[in-house]
Amino acid sequence: RCVYYPPISHIVADACPSAIRSFTISVALDHPARGGDGALVARGNSNSGFVLYVKDGRLAFDYNAFHEHVLVRAARPLAAGKQSVEVRVARAADRSAEVTLLAGGEAIGSGRIPRLLVLLSSTGMDLGRSLAPVNDDYEAPFAYPGRIETVTFEVAESATPAEKSAEAEAKARAAM
């Protein structure tokens, strides 16, 4: 479990939580009544990575697997005020994953990632902005205008043998 208290400078890739296992990103925020578009969590860049963001008032999550995007958008706009928003990525044995967006504990969008990447972009992660856009929905820095209180990453504790192998492979590639 990793808990961040923004504002935080850029987080280098080696210090980012694993994204090969199932994971949940929870963001406690105070969402503005107007003009609330911006990146909440952005990891990677246009080659690969993911971004949790608000666009046109709606929560969205894009998983970019080398230009093959899975974009999940909320069915309705976020309400103004203090709340928690989440993205849950539940990995299956075949490395696909089910994605669920939540606001206030209520599911507001879902989708499926065909295959999680072993190694995400080496550019690291930003909170409350996206210095290297993951998709074409926005331009850098895409700063979130509301207040982010905390960002929490929960990564599945028990790794399957396939996940352990994938993590070892990712570490070896990163060391090259």
Residue frames as a rotation matrix with the C-alpha (Angstrom) as fourth column:
ARG 1
0.588 0.809 0.000 0.00
0.809 -0.588 0.000 0.00
0.000 0.000 -1.000 0.00
CYS 2
-0.662 -0.743 0.099 1.34
0.747 -0.664 0.009 3.42
0.059 0.080 0.995 -0.97
VAL 3
0.544 0.806 -0.235 -0.29
0.821 -0.569 -0.050 6.65
-0.174 -0.166 -0.971 0.19
TYR 4
-0.564 -0.685 0.462 0.73
0.773 -0.635 0.002 9.98
0.292 0.358 0.887 -1.34
TYR 5
0.308 0.583 -0.752 -0.11
0.757 -0.629 -0.178 13.43
-0.577 -0.514 -0.635 -0.02
PRO 6
-0.012 -0.314 0.949 0.06
0.891 -0.434 -0.132 15.92
0.454 0.845 0.284 -2.91
PRO 7
0.858 -0.207 -0.470 1.55
-0.502 -0.147 -0.852 18.18
0.107 0.967 -0.230 -3.98
ILE 8
0.407 -0.747 0.526 4.40
0.140 0.620 0.772 15.84
-0.902 -0.241 0.357 -4.90
SER 9
-0.084 -0.536 -0.840 7.02
-0.871 -0.370 0.323 16.26
-0.484 0.759 -0.436 -7.58
HIS 10
0.386 0.148 -0.910 7.37
-0.783 0.575 -0.239 13.71
0.488 0.805 0.338 -10.32
ILE 11
0.439 -0.196 0.877 7.82
-0.558 0.705 0.437 10.11
-0.704 -0.682 0.200 -9.09
VAL 12
-0.384 -0.675 -0.629 10.49
-0.921 0.231 0.314 8.14
-0.066 0.700 -0.711 -10.97
ALA 13
0.240 0.554 -0.797 9.47
-0.697 0.670 0.256 4.81
0.676 0.495 0.547 -12.51
ASP 14
-0.460 -0.512 -0.725 11.53
0.083 0.788 -0.610 2.71
0.884 -0.341 -0.320 -10.07
ALA 15
-0.992 0.095 0.079 9.56
-0.097 -0.204 -0.974 4.21
-0.076 -0.974 0.211 -7.15
CYS 16
-0.321 0.931 -0.173 6.11
-0.901 -0.244 0.359 3.59
0.292 0.271 0.917 -8.67
PRO 17
-0.086 0.383 0.920 3.81
-0.590 0.725 -0.356 0.82
-0.803 -0.573 0.163 -7.38
SER 18
-0.891 -0.233 0.391 3.59
0.090 0.751 0.654 -2.36
-0.446 0.618 -0.648 -9.46
ALA 19
-0.134 0.868 -0.478 0.96
-0.852 -0.347 -0.393 -2.37
-0.507 0.354 0.786 -12.19
ILE 20
-0.643 -0.120 -0.757 1.32
-0.579 0.722 0.378 -6.02
0.501 0.681 -0.534 -13.28
ARG 21
-0.854 0.425 -0.299 -0.87
0.520 0.693 -0.500 -7.32
-0.006 -0.582 -0.813 -10.43
SER 22
0.226 0.955 0.193 -4.40
0.791 -0.296 0.536 -6.30
0.569 0.032 -0.822 -9.58
PHE 23
-0.805 -0.491 -0.332 -4.42
0.593 -0.649 -0.477 -2.76
0.019 -0.581 0.814 -8.20
THR 24
0.445 0.895 0.037 -6.74
0.877 -0.444 0.186 -0.03
0.183 -0.050 -0.982 -6.98
ILE 25
-0.794 -0.553 0.254 -6.06
0.492 -0.828 -0.268 3.70
0.358 -0.088 0.929 -7.12
SER 26
0.324 0.875 -0.360 -8.20
0.939 -0.252 0.232 5.75
0.112 -0.414 -0.904 -4.72
VAL 27
-0.695 -0.493 0.523 -8.17
0.461 -0.864 -0.201 9.54
0.552 0.101 0.828 -4.84
ALA 28
0.123 0.662 -0.739 -9.70
0.942 -0.313 -0.124 11.60
-0.314 -0.681 -0.662 -2.02
LEU 29
-0.777 -0.400 0.486 -10.49
0.585 -0.744 0.323 14.98
0.233 0.535 0.812 -3.52
ASP 30
-0.123 0.723 -0.679 -12.55
0.343 -0.611 -0.713 18.13
-0.931 -0.321 -0.173 -3.33
HIS 31
-0.472 -0.014 0.881 -14.01
0.875 0.116 0.471 18.46
-0.109 0.993 -0.043 -6.82
PRO 32
-0.886 0.108 -0.450 -14.87
-0.075 -0.993 -0.091 21.99
-0.457 -0.047 0.888 -8.06
ALA 33
0.057 0.997 0.048 -18.39
0.145 0.039 -0.989 22.90
-0.988 0.063 -0.142 -9.15
ARG 34
0.972 0.203 -0.122 -17.07
-0.077 -0.216 -0.973 24.10
-0.224 0.955 -0.194 -12.53
GLY 35
0.575 -0.779 -0.248 -13.95
-0.671 -0.276 -0.689 23.62
0.468 0.563 -0.681 -14.60
GLY 36
0.530 -0.300 0.793 -12.86
-0.653 0.452 0.608 20.39
-0.541 -0.840 0.044 -12.91
ASP 37
0.976 -0.166 -0.141 -11.01
0.016 0.700 -0.713 18.78
0.217 0.694 0.686 -15.82
GLY 38
0.253 -0.955 0.153 -7.48
-0.935 -0.282 -0.214 17.52
0.247 -0.089 -0.965 -15.22
ALA 39
0.056 -0.366 -0.929 -5.26
-0.104 0.923 -0.370 14.52
0.993 0.117 0.013 -14.53
LEU 40
0.838 0.206 0.506 -5.50
-0.526 0.054 0.849 12.90
0.148 -0.977 0.153 -11.11
VAL 41
0.251 -0.780 0.573 -2.81
-0.225 0.529 0.819 10.23
-0.941 -0.334 -0.042 -11.64
ALA 42
0.879 -0.040 -0.475 -0.71
-0.472 0.068 -0.879 9.83
0.068 0.997 0.040 -14.78
ARG 43
0.199 -0.831 0.520 1.94
-0.252 0.469 0.847 7.16
-0.947 -0.300 -0.116 -15.28
GLY 44
-0.082 -0.327 0.941 3.82
0.777 0.570 0.266 6.80
-0.624 0.753 0.207 -18.54
ASN 45
-0.527 -0.124 -0.841 3.43
-0.352 -0.868 0.349 8.65
-0.773 0.480 0.414 -21.82
SER 46
0.234 0.690 -0.685 1.99
-0.911 -0.090 -0.402 8.33
-0.339 0.718 0.608 -25.32
ASN 47
-0.441 -0.455 -0.774 3.84
-0.708 0.706 -0.012 5.02
0.552 0.542 -0.633 -25.84
SER 48
-0.128 0.434 -0.892 2.49
0.420 0.838 0.348 3.18
0.899 -0.330 -0.289 -22.80
GLY 49
-0.982 -0.186 0.041 1.01
0.030 -0.361 -0.932 3.85
0.188 -0.914 0.360 -19.39
PHE 50
-0.138 0.978 -0.154 -2.25
0.912 0.186 0.365 4.84
0.386 -0.090 -0.918 -17.77
VAL 51
-0.933 -0.063 0.353 -4.05
-0.049 -0.953 -0.300 7.96
0.355 -0.297 0.886 -16.66
LEU 52
-0.163 0.889 -0.428 -6.96
0.987 0.147 -0.070 8.54
0.001 -0.433 -0.901 -14.28
TYR 53
-0.969 -0.244 -0.031 -8.48
0.238 -0.963 0.129 11.91
-0.061 0.117 0.991 -15.10
VAL 54
0.002 0.968 -0.250 -11.56
0.520 -0.215 -0.827 14.10
-0.854 -0.129 -0.504 -15.39
LYS 55
-0.975 -0.216 0.060 -12.62
0.153 -0.442 0.884 15.25
-0.164 0.871 0.464 -18.85
ASP 56
-0.544 0.818 0.184 -15.86
-0.231 -0.358 0.905 17.08
0.806 0.450 0.384 -19.64
GLY 57
-0.070 0.487 0.871 -16.75
-0.961 -0.266 0.071 16.61
0.266 -0.832 0.487 -15.97
ARG 58
0.878 0.458 -0.137 -16.58
-0.431 0.882 0.190 12.79
0.208 -0.108 0.972 -16.18
LEU 59
0.213 -0.789 0.577 -14.08
-0.620 0.347 0.704 10.47
-0.755 -0.508 -0.415 -14.56
ALA 60
0.861 -0.003 -0.509 -12.04
-0.445 0.482 -0.755 8.49
0.248 0.876 0.413 -17.10
PHE 61
0.269 -0.807 0.526 -9.26
-0.353 0.425 0.833 5.89
-0.896 -0.410 -0.170 -17.12
ASP 62
0.802 -0.116 -0.586 -7.09
-0.564 0.173 -0.807 5.14
0.195 0.978 0.074 -20.15
TYR 63
0.378 -0.706 0.599 -4.74
-0.067 0.624 0.778 2.15
-0.924 -0.334 0.188 -20.27
ASN 64
0.694 -0.238 -0.680 -2.28
-0.718 -0.297 -0.629 2.57
-0.052 0.925 -0.377 -23.13
ALA 65
0.414 -0.538 0.734 -0.55
0.117 0.831 0.543 -0.65
-0.903 -0.139 0.407 -24.24
PHE 66
-0.632 -0.769 0.094 1.81
0.277 -0.111 0.955 0.64
-0.724 0.629 0.283 -26.92
HIS 67
-0.865 0.312 -0.393 -0.84
-0.486 -0.714 0.503 2.78
-0.124 0.626 0.769 -28.65
GLU 68
-0.439 0.798 -0.412 -3.67
0.272 0.555 0.786 0.30
0.856 0.234 -0.461 -28.10
HIS 69
-0.842 0.115 0.528 -5.95
-0.467 -0.645 -0.604 2.20
0.271 -0.755 0.597 -25.75
VAL 70
-0.281 0.834 -0.475 -8.66
0.795 0.479 0.372 0.96
0.538 -0.273 -0.798 -23.46
LEU 71
-0.881 0.048 0.471 -10.65
-0.194 -0.944 -0.266 4.01
0.432 -0.326 0.841 -22.40
VAL 72
-0.281 0.797 -0.535 -13.28
0.899 0.414 0.144 3.71
0.336 -0.440 -0.833 -19.68
ARG 73
-0.806 0.100 0.583 -15.47
-0.147 -0.989 -0.034 6.77
0.573 -0.113 0.812 -19.06
ALA 74
-0.828 0.548 -0.115 -18.01
0.215 0.122 -0.969 7.34
-0.517 -0.827 -0.219 -16.31
ALA 75
-0.389 0.792 0.471 -21.64
0.897 0.207 0.392 7.30
0.212 0.575 -0.790 -17.33
ARG 76
0.731 0.661 0.172 -22.28
0.579 -0.733 0.356 10.59
0.361 -0.161 -0.919 -15.52
PRO 77
0.120 -0.699 0.705 -20.38
-0.119 -0.715 -0.689 13.70
0.986 -0.001 -0.169 -14.40
LEU 78
-0.497 -0.372 -0.784 -18.74
0.753 0.264 -0.603 13.89
0.431 -0.890 0.148 -10.97
ALA 79
0.718 0.696 -0.026 -20.62
0.575 -0.572 0.585 15.87
0.392 -0.435 -0.811 -8.34
ALA 80
0.064 -0.659 0.750 -18.91
-0.259 -0.736 -0.625 18.88
0.964 -0.154 -0.218 -6.80
GLY 81
0.643 0.149 0.751 -17.46
-0.735 -0.152 0.660 18.54
0.213 -0.977 0.011 -3.31
LYS 82
-0.366 -0.810 0.457 -15.38
-0.911 0.413 0.002 16.18
-0.191 -0.415 -0.889 -1.19
GLN 83
0.809 0.586 0.048 -15.47
-0.558 0.791 -0.251 12.58
-0.185 0.176 0.967 -2.34
SER 84
-0.238 -0.836 0.494 -13.42
-0.374 0.548 0.748 9.51
-0.897 -0.007 -0.443 -3.17
VAL 85
0.687 0.337 -0.644 -12.97
-0.724 0.238 -0.647 8.29
-0.065 0.911 0.408 -6.73
GLU 86
-0.004 -0.665 0.747 -11.35
-0.392 0.688 0.611 4.99
-0.920 -0.290 -0.263 -7.66
VAL 87
0.342 0.070 -0.937 -10.21
-0.861 0.423 -0.282 2.81
0.376 0.904 0.205 -10.48
ARG 88
0.243 -0.210 0.947 -10.02
-0.517 0.798 0.310 -0.92
-0.820 -0.565 0.085 -9.78
VAL 89
0.141 -0.304 -0.942 -7.97
-0.921 0.307 -0.237 -3.08
0.362 0.902 -0.237 -12.13
ALA 90
0.377 0.111 0.920 -8.61
-0.612 0.775 0.158 -6.78
-0.695 -0.623 0.360 -11.44
ARG 91
-0.356 -0.655 -0.667 -6.10
-0.934 0.262 0.242 -8.99
0.016 0.709 -0.705 -13.22
ALA 92
0.821 0.558 0.120 -7.15
-0.542 0.829 -0.139 -12.41
-0.177 0.049 0.983 -14.55
ALA 93
0.433 -0.665 0.609 -4.88
0.121 0.712 0.691 -15.43
-0.893 -0.226 0.389 -14.97
ASP 94
0.391 -0.244 0.887 -4.43
0.908 0.257 -0.330 -14.67
-0.148 0.935 0.322 -18.70
ARG 95
-0.632 -0.672 -0.386 -3.11
0.676 -0.722 0.150 -11.13
-0.379 -0.166 0.910 -17.86
SER 96
-0.287 0.637 0.716 -6.33
0.392 -0.603 0.694 -9.47
0.874 0.480 -0.077 -19.03
ALA 97
-0.887 -0.001 -0.462 -8.03
0.444 -0.280 -0.851 -7.23
-0.128 -0.960 0.248 -16.50
GLU 98
0.156 0.965 0.210 -11.46
0.874 -0.234 0.426 -5.92
0.460 0.117 -0.880 -15.62
VAL 99
-0.888 -0.426 0.173 -11.58
0.336 -0.857 -0.390 -2.16
0.314 -0.288 0.905 -14.95
THR 100
0.219 0.954 -0.205 -14.17
0.912 -0.126 0.389 -0.49
0.346 -0.272 -0.898 -12.72
LEU 101
-0.706 -0.298 0.643 -14.50
0.103 -0.941 -0.323 3.24
0.701 -0.162 0.695 -12.09
LEU 102
0.048 0.713 -0.699 -16.15
0.947 0.190 0.258 4.28
0.317 -0.675 -0.666 -8.84
ALA 103
-0.585 -0.120 0.802 -17.28
-0.121 -0.965 -0.233 7.55
0.802 -0.233 0.550 -7.25
GLY 104
-0.258 0.461 0.849 -18.40
-0.953 -0.267 -0.145 7.52
0.160 -0.846 0.508 -3.64
GLY 105
-0.623 -0.075 0.778 -18.28
-0.394 0.890 -0.230 3.70
-0.675 -0.450 -0.584 -3.69
GLU 106
0.461 0.862 0.211 -20.72
-0.118 0.295 -0.948 3.47
-0.880 0.412 0.237 -6.61
ALA 107
-0.418 -0.564 0.712 -19.63
0.615 0.401 0.679 1.87
-0.668 0.722 0.179 -9.91
ILE 108
0.372 0.530 -0.762 -19.93
-0.159 -0.772 -0.615 4.48
-0.915 0.350 -0.203 -12.68
GLY 109
0.533 -0.201 -0.822 -18.04
-0.844 -0.054 -0.534 2.82
0.064 0.978 -0.199 -15.54
SER 110
0.324 -0.450 0.832 -16.37
-0.215 0.822 0.528 -0.43
-0.921 -0.350 0.170 -16.55
GLY 111
0.631 -0.188 -0.753 -14.28
-0.761 0.042 -0.648 -2.03
0.153 0.981 -0.117 -19.27
ARG 112
0.849 -0.348 0.397 -11.74
0.200 0.909 0.366 -4.73
-0.488 -0.232 0.841 -20.03
ILE 113
0.240 -0.868 -0.434 -8.01
-0.909 -0.358 0.213 -4.54
-0.341 0.344 -0.875 -20.74
PRO 114
0.832 0.142 -0.536 -7.07
-0.408 0.812 -0.417 -7.41
0.376 0.566 0.734 -23.10
ARG 115
0.504 -0.732 -0.459 -3.53
0.722 0.649 -0.241 -7.72
0.474 -0.210 0.855 -21.73
LEU 116
0.949 -0.270 -0.162 -1.65
-0.081 -0.706 0.704 -5.92
-0.304 -0.655 -0.692 -18.95
LEU 117
0.574 -0.815 -0.080 1.87
-0.285 -0.107 -0.952 -4.91
0.767 0.570 -0.294 -19.89
VAL 118
0.507 -0.531 -0.679 4.81
0.806 0.571 0.156 -6.42
0.305 -0.626 0.718 -18.05
LEU 119
-0.453 -0.730 -0.512 6.69
0.804 -0.583 0.118 -3.14
-0.384 -0.358 0.851 -18.19
LEU 120
0.741 0.672 -0.005 5.07
0.629 -0.696 -0.345 0.29
-0.236 0.252 -0.939 -18.37
SER 121
0.614 -0.467 0.636 6.81
0.208 -0.682 -0.701 3.36
0.761 0.563 -0.322 -19.69
SER 122
-0.005 -0.743 -0.669 9.97
0.963 0.175 -0.203 4.31
0.268 -0.645 0.715 -17.82
THR 123
-0.356 -0.150 0.922 8.93
0.228 -0.971 -0.070 7.97
0.906 0.186 0.380 -17.53
GLY 124
-0.951 -0.083 -0.299 7.40
0.305 -0.071 -0.950 7.63
0.057 -0.994 0.093 -14.05
MET 125
-0.085 0.987 -0.139 4.26
0.926 0.130 0.353 9.10
0.367 -0.099 -0.925 -12.53
ASP 126
-0.902 -0.070 0.427 2.65
-0.039 -0.970 -0.242 12.44
0.431 -0.235 0.871 -11.74
LEU 127
-0.343 0.809 -0.477 -0.18
0.932 0.230 -0.281 13.30
-0.118 -0.541 -0.833 -9.35
GLY 128
0.242 0.567 -0.787 -2.56
0.461 -0.781 -0.422 16.14
-0.854 -0.261 -0.450 -10.13
ARG 129
0.341 -0.171 -0.925 -1.10
-0.750 -0.642 -0.158 16.69
-0.566 0.748 -0.347 -13.60
SER 130
0.653 -0.207 0.729 0.17
0.484 0.854 -0.191 14.86
-0.583 0.478 0.658 -16.67
LEU 131
0.201 -0.685 -0.700 3.46
-0.440 -0.702 0.560 16.17
-0.875 0.195 -0.442 -17.98
ALA 132
-0.866 -0.397 -0.305 3.64
-0.461 0.397 0.793 13.46
-0.194 0.827 -0.527 -20.67
PRO 133
0.013 0.999 -0.036 0.12
-0.956 0.002 -0.293 12.79
-0.293 0.038 0.955 -22.01
VAL 134
-0.593 -0.122 0.796 -0.92
-0.136 0.989 0.050 9.14
-0.794 -0.079 -0.603 -22.17
ASN 135
-0.124 0.600 0.790 -3.61
0.906 0.394 -0.156 9.80
-0.405 0.697 -0.592 -24.79
ASP 136
-0.766 -0.156 0.624 -4.86
0.529 -0.705 0.473 12.50
0.366 0.692 0.622 -27.17
ASP 137
0.245 0.950 -0.194 -7.73
0.889 -0.140 0.436 13.60
0.387 -0.280 -0.879 -24.88
TYR 138
0.942 0.037 -0.335 -5.64
0.228 -0.800 0.555 16.39
-0.247 -0.599 -0.761 -23.37
GLU 139
0.421 -0.848 0.321 -2.42
0.185 -0.266 -0.946 18.39
0.888 0.458 0.045 -23.53
ALA 140
-0.056 -0.565 -0.823 0.28
0.975 0.145 -0.166 18.73
0.214 -0.812 0.543 -20.89
PRO 141
-0.859 -0.502 0.100 0.32
-0.370 0.474 -0.799 19.73
0.354 -0.723 -0.593 -18.14
PHE 142
-0.097 0.934 -0.343 -3.45
-0.065 0.338 0.939 19.06
0.993 0.113 0.028 -17.74
ALA 143
-0.943 -0.327 0.054 -3.33
-0.034 -0.066 -0.997 20.13
0.330 -0.943 0.051 -14.09
TYR 144
-0.151 0.903 -0.402 -6.31
0.806 0.348 0.478 19.19
0.572 -0.252 -0.781 -11.95
PRO 145
-0.403 -0.019 0.915 -7.87
-0.115 -0.991 -0.071 22.40
0.908 -0.134 0.397 -10.55
GLY 146
0.729 0.679 0.086 -9.54
-0.211 0.104 0.972 20.79
0.651 -0.727 0.219 -7.54
ARG 147
0.044 -0.692 0.721 -7.84
-0.994 -0.105 -0.041 19.76
0.104 -0.715 -0.692 -4.30
ILE 148
0.379 -0.041 -0.925 -6.36
-0.087 0.993 -0.079 16.26
0.921 0.110 0.373 -4.07
GLU 149
0.637 -0.087 0.766 -6.03
-0.767 -0.167 0.619 15.23
0.074 -0.982 -0.174 -0.43
THR 150
-0.137 -0.688 0.712 -4.56
-0.530 0.659 0.534 11.74
-0.837 -0.304 -0.455 -0.88
VAL 151
0.353 0.147 -0.924 -3.79
-0.844 0.476 -0.247 9.21
0.404 0.867 0.292 -3.59
THR 152
0.016 -0.272 0.962 -3.69
-0.719 0.665 0.201 5.60
-0.694 -0.695 -0.185 -2.40
PHE 153
-0.043 -0.112 -0.993 -2.41
-0.816 0.577 -0.030 2.62
0.576 0.809 -0.116 -4.37
GLU 154
0.231 0.118 0.966 -3.45
-0.670 0.739 0.070 -0.81
-0.705 -0.663 0.250 -3.17
VAL 155
-0.170 -0.361 -0.917 -1.61
-0.891 0.454 -0.013 -3.61
0.421 0.815 -0.399 -4.96
ALA 156
0.807 0.507 -0.303 -2.70
-0.371 0.835 0.406 -7.23
0.459 -0.215 0.862 -4.57
GLU 157
0.350 -0.687 0.637 -0.54
-0.876 0.002 0.483 -8.80
-0.333 -0.727 -0.600 -1.86
SER 158
0.122 -0.299 0.946 -0.42
-0.024 0.952 0.304 -12.35
-0.992 -0.060 0.109 -3.13
ALA 159
-0.050 -0.244 -0.968 1.29
-0.956 -0.269 0.118 -12.76
-0.289 0.932 -0.220 -6.46
THR 160
0.912 0.298 0.282 0.62
-0.178 0.907 -0.382 -15.77
-0.370 0.298 0.880 -8.63
PRO 161
0.131 -0.905 0.405 3.66
0.519 0.410 0.750 -17.55
-0.845 0.112 0.523 -10.12
ALA 162
0.193 -0.003 0.981 2.89
0.963 -0.191 -0.190 -15.82
0.188 0.981 -0.034 -13.44
GLU 163
0.937 0.168 0.307 2.81
0.112 -0.975 0.193 -12.40
0.332 -0.147 -0.932 -11.74
LYS 164
0.645 -0.763 -0.024 6.10
-0.021 -0.050 0.999 -13.12
-0.763 -0.644 -0.048 -9.94
SER 165
-0.020 -0.637 0.770 7.67
0.853 0.391 0.346 -14.10
-0.522 0.664 0.535 -13.25
ALA 166
0.469 0.285 0.836 6.31
0.749 -0.630 -0.205 -10.97
0.469 0.722 -0.509 -14.96
GLU 167
0.993 -0.119 0.009 7.62
-0.102 -0.809 0.579 -8.73
-0.062 -0.576 -0.815 -12.17
ALA 168
0.308 -0.934 0.179 11.08
0.267 0.266 0.926 -10.35
-0.913 -0.238 0.331 -12.34
GLU 169
0.020 -0.227 0.974 11.06
0.996 0.093 0.001 -9.87
-0.091 0.969 0.228 -16.12
ALA 170
0.799 0.340 0.496 10.07
0.403 -0.915 -0.023 -6.21
0.446 0.219 -0.868 -15.72
LYS 171
0.827 -0.546 -0.131 12.87
-0.146 -0.435 0.889 -5.62
-0.543 -0.716 -0.440 -13.19
ALA 172
0.037 -0.843 0.536 15.41
0.623 0.439 0.647 -7.27
-0.781 0.310 0.542 -15.50
ARG 173
0.229 0.109 0.967 14.30
0.930 -0.317 -0.185 -5.14
0.287 0.942 -0.174 -18.46
ALA 174
0.971 0.176 0.164 14.41
0.119 -0.943 0.310 -1.97
0.209 -0.281 -0.937 -16.36
ALA 175
0.598 -0.799 -0.060 17.97
0.055 -0.034 0.998 -2.79
-0.800 -0.600 0.023 -15.29
MET 176
0.240 -0.497 0.834 19.15
0.926 0.376 -0.043 -3.05
-0.292 0.782 0.550 -18.92
